[in-house]
Amino acid sequence: MTRIKEKFAELDAKNQKALIAYIMAGFSNEKATISTVRGLIAGGVDIIELGFPFSDPLADGPVIQNASTVSLEKGTKIEKFFNLVKKIRKETDIPLILMTYTNILYSKGYAKFITEAQKAGMDGFILPDMSIEESNEYLQAAKNKADTVFLISPNTSNARIQKISKASSGFLYLVAVFGTTGVKTGIKKYTLDAIKQVKKQTKGKIPIGIGFGVSTPEDVKKYVKAGADAVIVGSAYLKLIEKTPQNKLESKIRSFTKSLKKQTML
């Protein structure tokens, strides 16, 4: 059983849902990333998504695009990223998921990249632009090595939900809003309806995580109440990293994480 699956089983036994935090590796620098990870863990986060920067992040809004640009400018490359993961692994066994774009893996070779990522300490992958129709080589490379988390949207058809959920492991990522990532106001009725519909289609075979536009404890509470098994917060963390001095970053992240995690306890 992977660390991700173990985490969901552990939370289920405690009658809790998962809080997943997304941060961009190397933003605003490597030291800030380490401080942020420490704050997340101290605050009770369950899973961490580590973003690897990409020059054309189509699924991401301006906050994550900016973090990606800064990270690239600071020299974040794959080897540097894997070394950062190894440093994190020396401090914690928390599940780590790499969120990036397909070309990053494809250019190195799926099997080679996934093997190196696993050795560094990664547990799974989220590739927003990976098409289910073109995923065979990727899925074969990841088999028995890492979880593959695919995305669906509120208007994904029932037949496609079932197809994508069968290819997914760890959890299924439901995009909360139409469009890109970012802090948004208000929770849409179509999103709450989508959670119920996806749960109905997957029949409890895989956890459902919801992300994009989730930024407050109130958002987390509403999505958990609607039936989400995990809630993913990203841009709100990046904004906090951007505006917080380095010497206060760990404590600020810890405090914000605690406020979010509290809402996942049923």
C-alpha positions, 0 to 999 in steps of 0.5 A, a space after each residue: 500500500 502506498 503512503 497516499 493510500 495509507 494516509 486515507 485509510 488512517 484518516 478514515 479510521 479517525 473519521 477525518 478528511 484529508 487536507 492537501 497543500 500545494 506549494 511550488 518547489 523553489 518558491 520563493 527560494 529553496 529555504 522558503 520551501 523547506 520552512 513551508 514544509 515544516 510549517 505544513 507538517 506542524 499544522 497537521 497537513 495530510 499530503 503535500 503536492 510539490 509543484 515543479 515549474 513549467 514554462 507554459 502552465 496552462 491549468 494554472 492561474 496568475 498566482 501559480 504562474 508567478 510562482 513557477 516563473 520565480 522558481 525557474 528564475 531561481 534555477 529550479 531544475 529536475 536534479 535540484 528538485 529531487 535533491 530538495 525532495 530527499 532533504 524533505 524525506 530526511 525529516 518526514 514520511 508525509 505523502 508527497 505528490 509531484 504536480 507538473 506537466 506531461 512534457 517534463 516526464 516525457 522528455 526524460 522518459 516516463 520510466 526513467 523519470 518515475 523511477 528517479 522520482 520514487 527513489 527521491 521519495 515521491 509517492 504520486 503524480 498529478 499531470 493536468 494535461 495528461 489525456 486519459 487516451 494517451 496515458 498507457 505508457 505513463 500508467 505502465 511506467 508508474 505501475 507499482 511505483 507511484 500513484 497516478 492522480 487524474 483530474 475531472 471537472 464538474 461537467 465530465 460525463 458519467 462514462 468518462 468519470 468511470 474511465 478516469 477513476 479506473 486509471 487513477 490511484 491515490 485519489 481522484 482530483 475534482 476541479 471545483 471551478 471551470 477555468 484555472 487555479 486561483 483564489 476565488 470567492 463563493 462555492 458554486 452549486 454545480 460544484 457541490 452537485 458534482 461532488 455528489 455525482 462523482 461519489 455516486 459514480 465511483 461508489 467509494 472505490 477511490 477518494 475524491 479530492 477537490 481543488 482550484 479556488 479553495 482558500 479559506 477554512 469556510 471553503 474546506 468546511 463546506 466541501 467536507 460537508 458536501 462529501 469530499 474526501 480531501 480538500 486541496 489548497 494552493 494559491 492561498 499558500 503561495 500568496 502567504 509565502 509571497 507576503 511573509 518574511 522568511 523568519 516568520 514563514 514557518 509559524 504563519 504556515 503552521 497557523 493557517 494550516 491548523 485553521 484549515 485542518 480543523 475543518 476536516 475533522 468530522 
